[in-house]
Amino acid sequence: MLAAVADVADEDFERPSGCTGWLVRDLVCHLVIDAQDVLITLVTPAETEPTVDAVTYWKLVEPPTGEDPLDALIPRLAAAYGEPRLLKFHLDDVGSAAGRAAVLADPAARVSTQDMVLTAGDYLSAYVLEWTLHHLDLIAYLPSAAEPPAETLAAARASLEKIAGTPFPASFSDKDALLIGTGRRAPTDAEQAALGGLAAKLPLVLG
């Protein structure tokens, strides 16, 4: 993810991202906040038993309406950086620190975030899904950009299937399962037919 953002040309920061209503610069600003959240959570120990795991950490919510104050804040905060290089620097700085903290974390250690308790391993697994989806958002309108690694696409698909409670059709690539499953792309007629009863559950909007 950090390498993908670093490779984005300055002029492409003004392109739309796969997150409705957000430019690439807005998405990158959101990733800075995500990285900060990881750092905060990994140093927020919990003494009680886990209340969620990597799957139940996610809640299915209604599609965003743009009325969430944080959603409205992100574009203003992103614009305040002024130059893409400053956003890139901040993400690389905080994101690299979050990566180092993740490597050092004991997967069995219990941490607390958003009134939930879970193991550090489950928390980081949840973020594999988060950041794989956002990597796809980053490159949605950048056809020459590098895609997420195959192993993270596969892991993210597996997580989404657990959230859905059923697998996506085997004919779907991991990328298409993620895009269609979360409403980032509408299914074709053939894909809609292949989804069968699962189609009624989609999109899976995670919050």
Backbone as a chain_set.jsonl record, in Angstrom:
{"seq": "MLAAVADVADEDFERPSGCTGWLVRDLVCHLVIDAQDVLITLVTPAETEPTVDAVTYWKLVEPPTGEDPLDALIPRLAAAYGEPRLLKFHLDDVGSAAGRAAVLADPAARVSTQDMVLTAGDYLSAYVLEWTLHHLDLIAYLPSAAEPPAETLAAARASLEKIAGTPFPASFSDKDALLIGTGRRAPTDAEQAALGGLAAKLPLVLG", "coords": {"N": [[0.835, -1.201, 0.0], [1.883, 1.287, 0.873], [3.938, 1.559, -0.988], [2.437, 1.647, -3.318], [1.026, 4.071, -3.037], [3.19, 5.816, -2.996], [3.991, 5.655, -5.606], [2.065, 6.996, -7.02], [1.397, 9.535, -9.302], [1.75, 13.088, -8.914], [-0.256, 14.63, -10.172], [-2.286, 12.801, -10.317], [-3.449, 12.716, -7.862], [-5.641, 14.265, -7.86], [-7.539, 12.851, -9.148], [-10.591, 10.868, -9.207], [-11.286, 8.463, -6.612], [-11.916, 5.004, -5.71], [-13.656, 5.238, -3.632], [-16.72, 6.555, -3.178], [-17.224, 9.932, -3.858], [-14.795, 10.739, -2.876], [-11.598, 12.014, -3.683], [-8.39, 10.811, -4.871], [-6.485, 11.982, -3.196], [-8.005, 12.417, -0.901], [-8.572, 9.828, -0.074], [-5.975, 8.937, 0.515], [-5.409, 10.58, 2.68], [-7.264, 9.545, 4.48], [-6.079, 7.059, 4.823], [-3.829, 7.769, 6.282], [-5.011, 8.394, 8.73], [-6.05, 5.877, 9.347], [-3.635, 4.456, 9.725], [-2.676, 5.761, 11.976], [-4.65, 4.956, 13.763], [-4.077, 2.217, 13.939], [-1.558, 2.278, 15.188], [-2.305, 3.452, 17.656], [-4.135, 1.544, 18.656], [-2.575, -0.784, 18.903], [-1.011, -0.189, 21.075], [-2.758, -0.096, 23.126], [-3.545, -1.876, 25.544], [-5.685, -4.584, 26.655], [-7.39, -6.097, 29.375], [-9.515, -7.771, 29.623], [-11.527, -10.512, 28.331], [-11.567, -11.298, 24.787], [-14.025, -9.663, 22.805], [-14.742, -9.633, 20.185], [-13.731, -10.972, 16.968], [-11.58, -11.27, 14.053], [-13.508, -11.295, 12.086], [-16.058, -10.673, 13.254], [-15.431, -8.196, 14.133], [-16.141, -6.452, 12.164], [-19.004, -4.602, 11.235], [-22.069, -4.679, 9.518], [-23.273, -2.01, 7.711], [-25.401, 0.746, 6.694], [-25.107, 2.133, 3.367], [-22.843, 4.912, 3.015], [-23.971, 8.295, 3.448], [-22.802, 10.7, 3.224], [-23.191, 12.402, 5.271], [-21.85, 11.921, 7.602], [-19.782, 13.397, 10.018], [-16.993, 12.912, 10.088], [-16.489, 11.899, 7.538], [-16.968, 14.193, 6.067], [-14.956, 15.79, 7.026], [-12.568, 14.704, 6.077], [-11.985, 15.391, 3.237], [-11.479, 18.163, 3.555], [-9.324, 18.176, 5.295], [-7.466, 16.768, 3.769], [-7.111, 18.561, 1.635], [-5.833, 20.581, 2.987], [-3.215, 19.818, 3.19], [-2.037, 20.649, 0.883], [0.236, 20.049, -0.986], [0.841, 17.055, -2.812], [3.193, 15.663, -2.126], [3.544, 16.101, 0.571], [1.434, 14.753, 1.762], [2.13, 12.171, 0.934], [4.56, 11.882, 2.305], [3.707, 12.014, 4.991], [1.999, 9.774, 5.166], [3.826, 7.725, 4.567], [5.568, 8.001, 6.727], [3.942, 7.62, 9.081], [2.62, 5.297, 8.34], [4.721, 3.467, 7.926], [5.672, 3.262, 10.521], [3.433, 2.088, 11.719], [3.502, -0.352, 10.4], [5.913, -1.422, 11.391], [5.224, -1.632, 14.083], [3.226, -3.535, 13.89], [4.655, -5.81, 13.134], [6.16, -6.216, 15.424], [4.233, -6.733, 17.321], [2.621, -8.952, 19.638], [0.764, -11.541, 18.485], [-1.169, -12.786, 20.059], [-1.74, -11.048, 22.073], [-4.082, -9.014, 23.819], [-6.024, -6.323, 22.7], [-7.607, -3.067, 22.72], [-10.199, -1.314, 21.073], [-12.506, 1.076, 19.93], [-14.446, 0.388, 21.872], [-14.304, -2.349, 21.777], [-12.788, -5.543, 22.327], [-10.101, -7.45, 21.24], [-7.762, -9.859, 19.87], [-4.421, -8.874, 18.995], [-3.589, -10.085, 16.667], [-6.018, -10.757, 15.376], [-7.033, -8.199, 15.053], [-5.168, -7.032, 13.272], [-5.561, -8.73, 11.126], [-8.127, -7.996, 10.39], [-7.548, -5.52, 9.366], [-6.166, -6.206, 7.08], [-8.193, -6.789, 5.283], [-9.438, -4.239, 5.216], [-7.376, -2.552, 4.18], [-6.734, -3.794, 1.79], [-9.068, -3.458, 0.312], [-9.012, -0.659, 0.196], [-6.688, -0.299, -1.246], [-7.545, -1.189, -3.719], [-9.433, 0.808, -4.112], [-7.726, 2.979, -4.37], [-6.47, 2.584, -6.842], [-8.514, 2.563, -8.632], [-9.12, 4.309, -10.774], [-6.75, 4.466, -11.994], [-5.287, 3.007, -14.274], [-2.73, 1.989, -14.857], [-1.548, 1.434, -12.467], [-0.101, -0.56, -9.837], [-1.612, -3.58, -8.679], [-3.083, -4.923, -5.607], [-1.15, -7.382, -3.765], [-1.401, -10.865, -4.677], [-1.771, -12.635, -2.533], [-2.851, -11.051, -0.52], [-5.234, -10.226, -1.663], [-6.519, -12.713, -1.802], [-6.699, -13.357, 0.922], [-8.286, -11.249, 1.839], [-10.637, -11.713, 0.407], [-11.388, -14.172, 1.555], [-11.983, -13.333, 4.15], [-14.141, -11.612, 3.64], [-15.995, -13.408, 2.658], [-16.495, -14.892, 4.957], [-17.739, -12.943, 6.48], [-19.992, -12.556, 4.911], [-21.096, -15.016, 5.181], [-21.165, -17.016, 3.368], [-19.615, -18.495, 0.468], [-18.297, -16.67, -2.379], [-19.07, -17.04, -5.891], [-17.066, -19.514, -7.502], [-16.179, -18.834, -9.973], [-15.624, -16.164, -9.869], [-12.971, -13.86, -9.797], [-10.607, -13.067, -7.159], [-10.364, -10.306, -6.881], [-12.68, -9.37, -8.247], [-14.652, -10.509, -6.641], [-14.312, -9.043, -4.293], [-14.794, -6.4, -5.169], [-17.419, -6.526, -6.238], [-18.757, -7.665, -4.092], [-18.642, -5.688, -2.11], [-19.973, -3.629, -3.244], [-18.56, -1.96, -4.891], [-18.405, -2.343, -7.557], [-20.842, -2.959, -10.013], [-22.464, -6.077, -10.632], [-22.213, -8.016, -13.664], [-24.776, -9.262, -15.894], [-24.394, -12.019, -16.101], [-22.773, -12.495, -13.875], [-24.517, -11.722, -11.861], [-26.43, -13.718, -12.069], [-24.851, -15.896, -11.359], [-24.364, -15.359, -8.714], [-26.707, -15.983, -7.373], [-28.696, -16.602, -4.541], [-27.084, -15.103, -2.884], [-26.897, -12.596, -3.944], [-28.932, -11.03, -2.919], [-28.001, -10.218, -0.482], [-26.136, -8.322, -0.951], [-24.973, -4.914, -1.47], [-22.177, -5.586, 0.735], [-21.59, -3.477, 3.119], [-19.102, -2.281, 5.036], [-18.505, -1.349, 8.4]], "CA": [[0.0, 0.0, 0.0], [2.762, 2.461, 0.931], [4.63, 1.649, -2.274], [1.448, 2.044, -4.332], [0.787, 5.51, -2.881], [4.415, 6.513, -3.377], [4.106, 5.64, -7.064], [1.005, 7.798, -7.639], [1.875, 10.838, -9.774], [1.114, 14.212, -8.217], [-1.495, 15.056, -10.847], [-3.327, 11.793, -10.12], [-4.082, 12.913, -6.561], [-6.909, 14.958, -8.102], [-8.467, 11.925, -9.795], [-11.491, 10.198, -8.265], [-10.889, 7.15, -6.1], [-13.027, 4.071, -5.672], [-14.569, 5.639, -2.553], [-17.624, 7.549, -3.749], [-17.118, 11.286, -3.318], [-13.425, 11.042, -2.451], [-10.475, 11.992, -4.612], [-7.263, 10.006, -4.398], [-5.857, 12.653, -2.055], [-8.857, 12.205, 0.266], [-8.354, 8.451, 0.346], [-4.653, 8.849, 1.141], [-5.57, 11.213, 3.985], [-7.947, 8.546, 5.303], [-5.102, 6.016, 5.151], [-3.006, 8.307, 7.372], [-5.79, 8.222, 9.955], [-6.062, 4.434, 9.599], [-2.336, 4.076, 10.272], [-2.654, 6.277, 13.347], [-5.517, 4.082, 14.558], [-3.341, 0.978, 14.191], [-0.556, 2.57, 16.218], [-2.988, 3.67, 18.936], [-4.737, 0.299, 19.138], [-1.555, -1.767, 19.287], [-0.453, 0.176, 22.384], [-3.876, 0.033, 24.054], [-3.798, -3.25, 26.002], [-6.945, -4.901, 27.33], [-7.262, -7.186, 30.342], [-10.695, -8.628, 29.56], [-11.567, -11.471, 27.232], [-11.992, -10.71, 23.509], [-15.465, -9.582, 22.516], [-14.896, -9.829, 18.743], [-12.555, -11.493, 16.274], [-11.291, -10.569, 12.8], [-14.73, -11.234, 11.285], [-17.125, -9.951, 13.955], [-14.985, -6.804, 14.267], [-16.857, -5.662, 11.163], [-20.453, -4.52, 11.305], [-22.683, -4.283, 8.254], [-23.945, -0.724, 7.901], [-26.014, 1.314, 5.501], [-24.147, 2.898, 2.554], [-22.658, 6.281, 3.518], [-24.785, 9.337, 2.825], [-22.03, 11.93, 3.181], [-23.551, 13.227, 6.411], [-20.955, 11.649, 8.722], [-18.844, 14.518, 10.16], [-15.631, 12.512, 9.741], [-16.414, 11.829, 6.077], [-16.898, 15.569, 5.565], [-13.68, 16.364, 7.451], [-11.435, 14.155, 5.331], [-11.577, 16.217, 2.081], [-10.918, 19.435, 3.996], [-8.006, 17.89, 5.855], [-6.59, 16.407, 2.647], [-6.803, 19.781, 0.891], [-4.949, 21.421, 3.798], [-1.821, 19.427, 2.955], [-1.552, 21.478, -0.216], [1.039, 19.341, -1.989], [0.809, 15.601, -2.663], [4.401, 15.127, -1.495], [3.384, 16.17, 2.023], [0.579, 13.62, 2.114], [2.94, 10.967, 0.764], [5.532, 11.82, 3.403], [3.025, 11.716, 6.249], [1.556, 8.38, 5.137], [4.988, 6.846, 4.653], [6.102, 8.12, 8.082], [3.052, 6.974, 10.048], [2.344, 3.944, 7.871], [5.895, 2.629, 8.198], [5.675, 3.011, 11.963], [2.373, 1.112, 11.978], [4.002, -1.634, 9.922], [6.901, -1.93, 12.353], [4.494, -2.007, 15.292], [2.515, -4.777, 13.594], [5.641, -6.899, 13.156], [6.603, -6.413, 16.808], [3.109, -7.069, 18.197], [2.32, -10.34, 19.963], [-0.567, -11.795, 17.912], [-2.107, -13.243, 21.084], [-2.01, -9.969, 23.016], [-5.409, -8.44, 23.669], [-6.023, -4.868, 22.552], [-8.941, -2.48, 22.769], [-10.492, -0.238, 20.126], [-13.938, 1.321, 19.689], [-15.208, -0.374, 22.867], [-14.181, -3.778, 21.491], [-11.539, -6.194, 22.708], [-9.737, -8.557, 20.351], [-6.32, -10.069, 19.849], [-3.709, -8.06, 18.01], [-3.591, -10.822, 15.409], [-7.321, -10.575, 14.723], [-7.143, -6.787, 14.658], [-4.372, -6.817, 12.064], [-6.221, -9.465, 10.042], [-9.233, -7.15, 9.936], [-6.989, -4.434, 8.562], [-5.806, -6.733, 5.76], [-9.378, -6.55, 4.461], [-9.593, -2.787, 5.071], [-6.38, -1.923, 3.312], [-6.826, -4.366, 0.447], [-10.153, -2.737, -0.345], [-8.585, 0.708, -0.09], [-5.715, -0.368, -2.341], [-8.363, -1.231, -4.928], [-9.996, 2.155, -4.268], [-6.648, 3.869, -4.799], [-6.106, 2.38, -8.245], [-9.74, 2.376, -9.411], [-9.073, 5.118, -11.99], [-5.331, 4.537, -12.37], [-5.152, 1.693, -14.903], [-1.359, 1.485, -14.904], [-1.051, 1.246, -11.103], [0.044, -1.951, -9.382], [-2.718, -4.089, -7.877], [-2.657, -5.552, -4.356], [-0.568, -8.718, -3.952], [-2.384, -11.943, -4.793], [-2.062, -13.248, -1.24], [-3.745, -10.193, 0.263], [-6.549, -10.329, -2.303], [-7.117, -13.987, -1.392], [-7.035, -13.271, 2.345], [-9.416, -10.324, 1.976], [-11.833, -12.424, -0.08], [-11.773, -15.162, 2.567], [-12.613, -12.602, 5.251], [-15.443, -11.114, 3.204], [-16.896, -14.564, 2.569], [-16.914, -15.222, 6.322], [-18.709, -11.911, 6.866], [-21.219, -12.826, 4.152], [-21.645, -16.296, 5.622], [-21.229, -17.932, 2.223], [-18.574, -18.143, -0.503], [-18.653, -16.106, -3.678], [-18.895, -18.054, -6.939], [-15.676, -19.851, -7.815], [-15.825, -18.183, -11.244], [-15.206, -14.795, -9.587], [-11.613, -13.637, -9.306], [-10.613, -12.47, -5.826], [-10.615, -8.87, -7.042], [-14.086, -9.149, -8.588], [-15.454, -10.842, -5.463], [-14.227, -7.919, -3.372], [-15.435, -5.223, -5.744], [-18.86, -6.753, -6.319], [-19.269, -7.937, -2.753], [-18.75, -4.46, -1.315], [-20.704, -2.62, -3.997], [-17.664, -1.066, -5.625], [-18.709, -2.564, -8.97], [-22.094, -3.694, -10.231], [-22.23, -7.336, -11.349], [-22.811, -8.195, -14.979], [-25.932, -10.162, -15.842], [-23.909, -13.379, -15.836], [-22.304, -12.533, -12.485], [-25.717, -11.657, -11.025], [-27.02, -15.058, -12.078], [-23.961, -16.787, -10.614], [-24.468, -15.046, -7.284], [-27.87, -16.649, -6.814], [-29.287, -15.994, -3.351], [-26.15, -14.17, -2.255], [-27.108, -11.262, -4.506], [-29.858, -10.27, -2.066], [-27.265, -9.701, 0.685], [-25.141, -7.344, -1.386], [-23.56, -4.916, -1.116], [-21.756, -5.678, 2.128], [-20.939, -2.218, 3.474], [-18.469, -2.556, 6.326], [-18.275, -0.192, 9.254]], "C": [[0.872, 1.254, 0.0], [3.48, 2.649, -0.403], [3.676, 2.122, -3.367], [1.175, 3.537, -4.252], [2.01, 6.3, -3.332], [4.553, 6.63, -4.887], [3.038, 6.486, -7.763], [1.575, 9.163, -8.04], [1.093, 11.956, -9.097], [-0.222, 14.59, -8.848], [-2.63, 14.06, -10.634], [-3.992, 11.899, -8.748], [-5.43, 13.622, -6.704], [-7.914, 14.08, -8.844], [-9.443, 11.359, -8.758], [-10.89, 8.881, -7.784], [-12.098, 6.227, -6.158], [-13.99, 4.321, -4.528], [-15.43, 6.783, -3.065], [-17.475, 8.899, -3.053], [-15.726, 11.69, -2.883], [-12.469, 11.014, -3.632], [-9.388, 11.082, -4.048], [-6.622, 10.662, -3.182], [-6.667, 12.454, -0.777], [-8.656, 10.798, 0.821], [-7.017, 8.317, 1.057], [-4.682, 9.488, 2.526], [-6.256, 10.248, 4.954], [-6.977, 7.446, 5.724], [-4.152, 6.476, 6.256], [-3.716, 8.092, 8.705], [-5.883, 6.745, 10.334], [-4.756, 3.991, 10.262], [-2.191, 4.567, 11.71], [-3.494, 5.393, 14.258], [-4.812, 2.772, 14.891], [-2.306, 1.194, 15.288], [-1.204, 2.718, 17.592], [-3.505, 2.347, 19.501], [-3.686, -0.687, 19.622], [-0.878, -1.426, 20.606], [-1.569, 0.468, 23.39], [-4.262, -1.362, 24.53], [-5.151, -3.382, 26.693], [-6.729, -6.101, 28.24], [-8.416, -8.177, 30.249], [-10.616, -9.579, 28.367], [-12.011, -10.788, 25.942], [-13.507, -10.731, 23.352], [-15.758, -9.78, 21.032], [-13.644, -10.486, 18.198], [-12.397, -10.749, 14.953], [-12.524, -10.42, 11.917], [-15.789, -10.388, 11.978], [-16.709, -8.533, 14.328], [-15.787, -5.897, 13.332], [-18.356, -5.723, 11.389], [-20.97, -4.102, 9.926], [-23.524, -3.044, 8.502], [-24.609, -0.292, 6.599], [-24.962, 2.066, 4.685], [-24.044, 4.332, 3.051], [-23.483, 7.295, 2.74], [-24.028, 10.641, 2.662], [-22.306, 12.843, 4.355], [-22.666, 12.972, 7.626], [-19.936, 12.782, 8.827], [-17.413, 14.157, 9.777], [-15.458, 12.426, 8.235], [-16.279, 13.224, 5.472], [-15.561, 16.212, 5.903], [-12.531, 15.944, 6.541], [-11.051, 15.012, 4.119], [-10.968, 17.553, 2.488], [-9.509, 19.242, 4.55], [-7.014, 17.559, 4.745], [-6.173, 17.648, 1.873], [-5.811, 20.651, 1.652], [-3.477, 21.042, 3.624], [-1.204, 20.235, 1.814], [-0.859, 20.701, -1.304], [0.986, 17.838, -1.754], [2.028, 15.042, -1.936], [4.297, 15.145, 0.026], [2.486, 15.038, 2.523], [1.36, 12.306, 2.002], [3.911, 10.796, 1.922], [4.853, 11.405, 4.696], [2.561, 10.266, 6.282], [2.739, 7.437, 5.269], [5.544, 6.833, 6.075], [5.242, 7.326, 9.072], [2.783, 5.52, 9.646], [3.506, 2.996, 8.113], [5.982, 2.287, 9.677], [4.614, 1.977, 12.332], [2.802, -0.283, 11.528], [5.011, -2.245, 10.875], [6.213, -2.391, 13.635], [3.755, -3.327, 15.092], [3.458, -5.972, 13.654], [6.039, -7.236, 14.588], [5.487, -6.91, 17.732], [2.993, -8.58, 18.415], [0.913, -10.634, 19.439], [-1.61, -12.199, 18.951], [-2.46, -12.151, 22.085], [-3.386, -9.384, 22.748], [-5.324, -6.915, 23.65], [-7.457, -4.372, 22.51], [-9.061, -1.362, 21.754], [-12.001, -0.124, 19.962], [-14.833, 0.478, 20.6], [-15.244, -1.869, 22.564], [-12.835, -4.27, 21.99], [-11.305, -7.358, 21.762], [-8.236, -8.75, 20.406], [-5.684, -9.177, 18.789], [-3.694, -8.751, 16.656], [-4.896, -10.667, 14.657], [-7.491, -9.139, 14.244], [-6.387, -6.531, 13.359], [-4.963, -7.572, 10.872], [-7.399, -8.669, 9.494], [-8.724, -6.032, 9.044], [-6.448, -4.921, 7.218], [-6.978, -6.511, 4.803], [-9.542, -5.064, 4.189], [-8.634, -2.22, 4.034], [-6.331, -2.545, 1.925], [-7.934, -3.674, -0.337], [-9.717, -1.32, -0.706], [-7.476, 0.751, -1.139], [-6.469, -0.411, -3.671], [-9.023, 0.124, -5.187], [-8.955, 3.11, -4.844], [-6.431, 3.789, -6.299], [-7.32, 2.296, -9.164], [-9.723, 3.118, -10.735], [-7.627, 5.364, -12.429], [-4.959, 3.201, -13.008], [-3.738, 1.13, -14.926], [-0.788, 1.169, -13.531], [-1.003, -0.237, -10.745], [-1.127, -2.35, -8.5], [-2.2, -4.669, -6.562], [-2.044, -6.92, -4.635], [-1.656, -9.799, -3.941], [-2.753, -12.52, -3.438], [-2.977, -12.381, -0.382], [-5.139, -10.169, -0.355], [-7.262, -11.606, -1.854], [-7.548, -13.941, 0.072], [-8.238, -12.365, 2.572], [-10.709, -10.98, 1.498], [-12.32, -13.422, 0.96], [-12.477, -14.49, 3.739], [-14.009, -12.135, 4.861], [-16.45, -12.253, 3.089], [-17.372, -14.991, 3.955], [-17.942, -14.208, 6.818], [-20.045, -12.165, 6.182], [-21.896, -14.12, 4.607], [-21.762, -17.319, 4.513], [-20.144, -17.539, 1.228], [-19.14, -17.445, -1.73], [-18.429, -17.179, -4.738], [-17.421, -18.273, -7.274], [-15.223, -19.188, -9.114], [-15.367, -16.743, -11.042], [-13.734, -14.775, -9.209], [-11.707, -13.03, -7.911], [-10.943, -10.981, -5.905], [-12.088, -8.608, -7.329], [-14.999, -9.474, -7.41], [-15.463, -9.681, -4.484], [-14.973, -6.7, -3.898], [-16.954, -5.372, -5.78], [-19.456, -6.924, -4.924], [-19.474, -6.694, -1.913], [-19.426, -3.325, -2.076], [-19.831, -1.64, -4.744], [-17.82, -1.232, -7.131], [-20.006, -3.345, -9.067], [-21.793, -4.989, -10.981], [-22.829, -7.293, -12.753], [-24.025, -9.126, -14.834], [-25.501, -11.585, -15.497], [-23.445, -13.515, -14.386], [-23.487, -12.504, -11.52], [-26.362, -13.035, -10.938], [-26.178, -16.03, -11.257], [-24.055, -16.563, -9.113], [-25.645, -15.754, -6.635], [-28.436, -15.881, -5.63], [-28.383, -14.997, -2.664], [-26.391, -12.745, -2.73], [-27.987, -10.404, -3.61], [-29.166, -9.663, -0.859], [-26.346, -8.544, 0.332], [-25.757, -5.983, -1.619], [-23.338, -5.065, 0.38], [-20.964, -4.416, 2.442], [-20.414, -2.35, 4.884], [-18.243, -1.278, 7.11], [-17.791, -0.61, 10.617]], "O": [[0.634, 2.179, -0.778], [3.612, 3.772, -0.888], [4.059, 2.902, -4.239], [1.098, 4.207, -5.282], [1.876, 7.338, -3.98], [5.152, 7.579, -5.393], [3.103, 6.673, -8.978], [2.164, 9.86, -7.215], [-0.077, 11.791, -8.751], [-1.201, 14.839, -8.145], [-3.802, 14.419, -10.753], [-4.999, 11.235, -8.501], [-6.258, 13.589, -5.794], [-9.024, 14.524, -9.136], [-9.151, 11.37, -7.563], [-10.082, 8.266, -8.48], [-13.174, 6.627, -6.604], [-15.04, 3.681, -4.456], [-14.919, 7.865, -3.354], [-17.584, 9.002, -1.831], [-15.491, 12.853, -2.555], [-12.519, 10.115, -4.471], [-9.459, 10.641, -2.901], [-6.252, 9.971, -2.233], [-6.096, 12.335, 0.307], [-8.58, 10.603, 2.034], [-6.929, 7.655, 2.091], [-4.042, 8.985, 3.449], [-5.866, 10.151, 6.118], [-7.043, 6.956, 6.851], [-3.716, 5.666, 7.075], [-3.106, 7.663, 9.684], [-5.804, 6.401, 11.513], [-4.77, 3.243, 11.24], [-1.644, 3.864, 12.56], [-3.103, 5.112, 15.391], [-4.938, 2.269, 16.008], [-2.192, 0.385, 16.209], [-0.708, 2.173, 18.578], [-3.332, 2.064, 20.687], [-3.881, -1.354, 20.638], [-0.231, -2.287, 21.202], [-1.364, 1.18, 24.373], [-5.19, -1.968, 23.996], [-5.686, -2.417, 27.24], [-5.971, -7.012, 27.908], [-8.31, -9.301, 30.741], [-9.742, -9.452, 27.51], [-12.75, -9.805, 25.989], [-14.174, -11.697, 23.722], [-16.897, -10.064, 20.658], [-12.619, -10.551, 18.876], [-13.019, -9.705, 14.755], [-12.581, -9.513, 11.086], [-16.359, -9.485, 11.366], [-17.536, -7.748, 14.791], [-16.074, -4.744, 13.652], [-18.904, -6.781, 11.697], [-20.365, -3.265, 9.257], [-24.379, -3.025, 9.387], [-24.4, -0.893, 5.545], [-24.009, 2.591, 5.262], [-25.046, 4.914, 3.465], [-23.669, 7.168, 1.529], [-24.527, 11.583, 2.045], [-21.737, 13.931, 4.447], [-22.724, 13.733, 8.592], [-19.285, 13.108, 7.835], [-16.694, 14.98, 9.211], [-14.422, 12.821, 7.701], [-15.566, 13.416, 4.487], [-15.079, 17.074, 5.168], [-11.628, 16.734, 6.267], [-9.873, 15.34, 3.978], [-10.038, 18.031, 1.838], [-8.616, 20.051, 4.299], [-5.868, 18.007, 4.77], [-5.009, 17.778, 1.493], [-5.03, 21.379, 1.04], [-2.592, 21.858, 3.882], [0.004, 20.472, 1.791], [-1.323, 20.694, -2.444], [1.077, 17.391, -0.61], [1.915, 14.056, -1.208], [4.892, 14.303, 0.699], [2.742, 14.443, 3.57], [1.26, 11.44, 2.871], [4.065, 9.698, 2.456], [5.357, 10.545, 5.419], [2.707, 9.593, 7.302], [2.667, 6.453, 6.005], [5.946, 5.783, 6.577], [5.745, 6.473, 9.804], [2.726, 4.629, 10.495], [3.294, 1.838, 8.471], [6.323, 1.163, 10.045], [4.859, 1.096, 13.156], [2.504, -1.275, 12.193], [4.974, -3.447, 11.139], [6.576, -3.42, 14.205], [3.667, -4.14, 16.012], [3.093, -7.028, 14.17], [6.234, -8.404, 14.925], [5.763, -7.448, 18.804], [3.232, -9.376, 17.507], [-0.047, -10.024, 19.911], [-2.804, -11.979, 18.748], [-3.394, -12.317, 22.869], [-3.81, -9.269, 21.598], [-4.643, -6.303, 24.474], [-8.395, -5.141, 22.295], [-8.143, -0.558, 21.589], [-12.693, -1.138, 19.865], [-15.843, -0.073, 20.162], [-16.128, -2.576, 23.048], [-11.869, -3.511, 22.067], [-12.208, -8.156, 21.513], [-7.516, -7.901, 20.931], [-6.329, -8.78, 17.819], [-3.775, -8.095, 15.617], [-4.897, -10.469, 13.442], [-8.027, -8.895, 13.163], [-6.909, -5.886, 12.45], [-4.875, -7.105, 9.736], [-7.645, -8.662, 8.288], [-9.386, -5.642, 8.082], [-6.286, -4.116, 6.301], [-6.786, -6.099, 3.658], [-9.763, -4.668, 3.044], [-9.04, -1.497, 3.124], [-5.925, -1.881, 0.972], [-7.759, -3.341, -1.509], [-10.022, -0.835, -1.796], [-7.344, 1.747, -1.85], [-6.078, 0.249, -4.634], [-9.158, 0.542, -6.337], [-9.265, 3.942, -5.696], [-6.23, 4.81, -6.956], [-7.177, 1.992, -10.348], [-10.253, 2.616, -11.727], [-7.325, 6.329, -13.131], [-4.372, 2.348, -12.343], [-3.562, -0.086, -15.006], [0.339, 0.685, -13.431], [-1.759, -1.051, -11.277], [-1.587, -1.562, -7.673], [-0.997, -4.885, -6.419], [-2.38, -7.553, -5.635], [-2.687, -9.659, -3.283], [-3.913, -12.859, -3.205], [-3.783, -12.899, 0.391], [-6.129, -10.097, 0.373], [-8.458, -11.587, -1.563], [-8.624, -14.424, 0.425], [-9.105, -12.667, 3.393], [-11.758, -10.816, 2.121], [-13.519, -13.516, 1.222], [-13.459, -15.018, 4.262], [-14.95, -12.244, 5.648], [-17.629, -12.073, 3.392], [-18.519, -15.407, 4.115], [-18.903, -14.572, 7.496], [-21.103, -12.009, 6.792], [-23.103, -14.297, 4.442], [-22.384, -18.367, 4.688], [-19.785, -16.365, 1.148], [-20.31, -17.611, -2.073], [-17.679, -18.128, -4.507], [-16.635, -17.326, -7.32], [-14.027, -19.001, -9.334], [-14.78, -16.154, -11.95], [-13.291, -15.582, -8.392], [-12.764, -12.533, -7.52], [-11.708, -10.463, -5.092], [-12.686, -7.719, -6.722], [-16.006, -8.797, -7.199], [-16.502, -9.365, -3.905], [-15.7, -6.043, -3.153], [-17.684, -4.458, -5.399], [-20.524, -6.392, -4.621], [-20.386, -6.647, -1.087], [-19.45, -2.187, -1.606], [-20.308, -0.595, -5.186], [-17.413, -0.36, -7.898], [-20.241, -4.278, -8.298], [-20.949, -4.997, -11.877], [-23.828, -6.615, -12.993], [-24.255, -9.7, -13.77], [-26.151, -12.27, -14.707], [-23.696, -14.536, -13.745], [-23.47, -13.174, -10.487], [-26.787, -13.466, -9.866], [-26.714, -16.881, -10.548], [-23.844, -17.49, -8.331], [-25.581, -16.092, -5.453], [-28.634, -14.668, -5.699], [-28.861, -14.128, -1.934], [-26.119, -11.791, -2.001], [-27.811, -9.187, -3.545], [-29.67, -8.708, -0.268], [-25.834, -7.861, 1.219], [-26.944, -5.891, -1.933], [-24.198, -4.717, 1.188], [-19.796, -4.304, 2.07], [-21.188, -2.514, 5.827], [-17.84, -0.255, 6.555], [-17.544, 0.24, 11.472]]}, "num_chains": 1, "name": "protein.A"}
